[in-house]
Amino acid sequence: MKRLFAAVAVATLLPAAALAAPNPLAAELRQTMFVKDVELTWSFDDAKFTDEASYVAYKADAQQRIKAAVASTFANSPAGSEPVVFKIDVNQFSCASTGCSVRADVAVVQQSDGKELGVYHKVRGFQVASGGLLGVAIQAATKPDVVGITAANFAGTLRGKFDAKK
């Protein structure tokens, strides 16, 4: 639980720094591509959590839903003719009924030759209870879809980085 709150605190304090990073792909290049596939790998060393049934369930759910959220977010745009693959490498993850946090590097790779065109570093997605202890209690009672919200937030953050002018 403490680890989750620490991860969320870091995630909320650093978004301005993450957005300030330059876009690794020029606008002209971005418009020539379309997202053909989304792959997800898990480089986060989570061996110490694999004996926790809830963690294993959250991870399995997150793996599917992050991939699906990114694919859905980029399904129709950009609509160029060059197929690319988004290779998502999750390097931080924590999840509980009170919130989730994920951080990943996303490489944009040409499908034709495997050439890496650019990498979006430290793309974050999170969902956390607000309103202090009362908010945590309400969220624990209502059980919102923390994984779904986190996956959608991650896909939206990636879209924002992808669309950034610079």
C-alpha positions as CSV (number, residue, x, y, z in Angstrom):
1,M,0.0,0.0,0.0
2,K,2.8,2.4,0.9
3,R,4.5,1.6,-2.4
4,L,1.3,2.4,-4.3
5,F,1.0,5.8,-2.6
6,A,4.7,6.6,-3.3
7,A,4.3,5.7,-6.9
8,V,1.2,7.8,-7.3
9,A,2.9,10.7,-5.5
10,V,5.8,10.6,-7.9
11,A,3.5,10.2,-10.9
12,T,1.5,13.3,-9.9
13,L,4.6,15.4,-9.2
14,L,6.4,14.8,-12.4
15,P,3.9,15.1,-15.3
16,A,5.1,18.5,-16.3
17,A,8.7,17.2,-16.6
18,A,7.5,14.3,-18.6
19,L,5.5,16.4,-21.0
20,A,8.5,18.8,-21.5
21,A,10.5,16.0,-23.2
22,P,10.8,16.6,-27.0
23,N,8.7,14.5,-29.3
24,P,11.1,11.8,-30.8
25,L,9.0,11.7,-34.0
26,A,8.7,14.7,-36.4
27,A,5.1,15.7,-37.3
28,E,5.6,14.8,-40.9
29,L,6.8,11.3,-40.0
30,R,3.9,10.7,-37.6
31,Q,1.4,11.5,-40.4
32,T,2.9,8.9,-42.7
33,M,2.2,6.0,-40.3
34,F,-0.7,4.0,-38.9
35,V,-0.5,1.7,-35.8
36,K,-0.8,-1.8,-37.1
37,D,-0.1,-3.6,-33.8
38,V,0.6,-3.1,-30.1
39,E,2.9,-5.4,-28.2
40,L,3.4,-5.3,-24.5
41,T,6.4,-6.7,-22.5
42,W,6.9,-6.6,-18.8
43,S,10.5,-5.7,-17.7
44,F,9.3,-4.8,-14.2
45,D,10.8,-7.3,-11.8
46,D,7.7,-8.3,-9.8
47,A,8.8,-11.7,-8.6
48,K,8.3,-10.6,-4.9
49,F,4.6,-9.9,-5.6
50,T,3.6,-13.0,-7.6
51,D,2.5,-14.8,-4.4
52,E,-0.2,-12.2,-3.9
53,A,-3.4,-13.4,-5.8
54,S,-4.8,-9.8,-6.1
55,Y,-1.5,-8.5,-7.6
56,V,-1.4,-11.4,-10.2
57,A,-5.1,-10.7,-11.1
58,Y,-4.4,-6.9,-11.5
59,K,-1.3,-7.6,-13.6
60,A,-3.1,-10.0,-15.9
61,D,-6.0,-7.5,-16.3
62,A,-3.6,-4.6,-16.9
63,Q,-1.6,-6.4,-19.5
64,Q,-4.7,-7.0,-21.6
65,R,-6.4,-3.7,-21.0
66,I,-3.4,-1.4,-21.6
67,K,-2.7,-3.1,-24.9
68,A,-6.4,-2.8,-25.9
69,A,-6.7,0.9,-24.7
70,V,-3.7,1.9,-26.8
71,A,-4.9,0.0,-29.9
72,S,-8.3,1.7,-29.5
73,T,-6.9,5.1,-29.0
74,F,-4.8,4.9,-32.2
75,A,-7.2,2.8,-34.2
76,N,-8.1,5.5,-36.8
77,S,-5.4,8.1,-36.4
78,P,-2.9,8.7,-37.8
79,A,-4.0,7.2,-41.0
80,G,-0.9,7.1,-43.1
81,S,0.3,4.1,-45.2
82,E,3.4,3.0,-43.2
83,P,2.5,0.3,-40.6
84,V,4.2,0.7,-37.3
85,V,4.1,-1.3,-34.0
86,F,4.0,0.3,-30.6
87,K,6.2,-1.8,-28.4
88,I,5.3,-1.1,-24.8
89,D,7.8,-2.0,-22.1
90,V,6.3,-1.8,-18.6
91,N,9.0,-0.9,-16.1
92,Q,6.9,0.1,-13.1
93,F,3.5,-1.2,-11.9
94,S,1.5,-1.2,-8.7
95,C,-2.2,-1.7,-8.2
96,A,-4.7,-2.1,-5.4
97,S,-8.4,-1.4,-4.9
98,T,-7.5,2.2,-4.1
99,G,-5.6,2.9,-7.3
100,C,-3.1,1.8,-9.9
101,S,0.0,3.2,-11.4
102,V,1.9,2.1,-14.5
103,R,5.0,3.5,-16.2
104,A,6.4,2.3,-19.5
105,D,8.7,3.1,-22.4
106,V,6.9,2.9,-25.8
107,A,9.0,2.3,-28.9
108,V,7.6,3.1,-32.3
109,V,8.9,0.5,-34.7
110,Q,8.4,0.2,-38.5
111,Q,6.7,-3.1,-39.2
112,S,8.4,-3.6,-42.6
113,D,12.0,-3.7,-41.3
114,G,11.9,-3.5,-37.5
115,K,13.6,-0.1,-37.5
116,E,13.0,1.8,-34.3
117,L,11.7,5.3,-35.2
118,G,11.6,6.7,-31.7
119,V,10.8,6.0,-28.1
120,Y,8.4,7.8,-25.7
121,H,10.1,7.4,-22.3
122,K,8.3,7.1,-19.0
123,V,4.7,7.2,-20.3
124,R,2.6,7.1,-17.2
125,G,-1.0,6.1,-16.4
126,F,-2.6,6.2,-13.0
127,Q,-5.8,6.3,-11.1
128,V,-5.9,7.1,-7.4
129,A,-8.6,7.7,-4.8
130,S,-9.0,11.4,-4.0
131,G,-10.5,13.1,-1.0
132,G,-8.1,11.8,1.6
133,L,-9.1,8.9,3.9
134,L,-12.8,9.4,3.1
135,G,-12.1,9.2,-0.6
136,V,-10.1,6.0,0.0
137,A,-13.0,4.5,2.1
138,I,-15.6,5.5,-0.6
139,Q,-13.5,4.0,-3.4
140,A,-12.9,0.8,-1.4
141,A,-16.6,0.5,-1.0
142,T,-17.6,1.4,-4.5
143,K,-14.8,-0.6,-6.2
144,P,-14.3,1.5,-9.4
145,D,-12.6,-0.1,-12.3
146,V,-9.0,1.0,-11.3
147,V,-7.3,-1.0,-14.0
148,G,-9.6,0.3,-16.8
149,I,-9.2,3.9,-15.7
150,T,-5.4,3.4,-15.5
151,A,-5.3,1.8,-18.9
152,A,-7.3,4.6,-20.4
153,N,-5.2,7.2,-18.7
154,F,-2.0,5.6,-20.0
155,A,-3.4,5.5,-23.6
156,G,-4.4,9.2,-23.3
157,T,-1.0,10.2,-22.0
158,L,0.7,8.3,-24.9
159,R,-1.6,10.0,-27.3
160,G,-0.7,13.4,-25.8
161,K,3.0,12.7,-26.2
162,F,2.5,11.4,-29.8
163,D,0.5,14.5,-30.8
164,A,2.9,17.0,-29.1
165,K,4.1,19.5,-31.6
166,K,7.8,19.3,-30.6
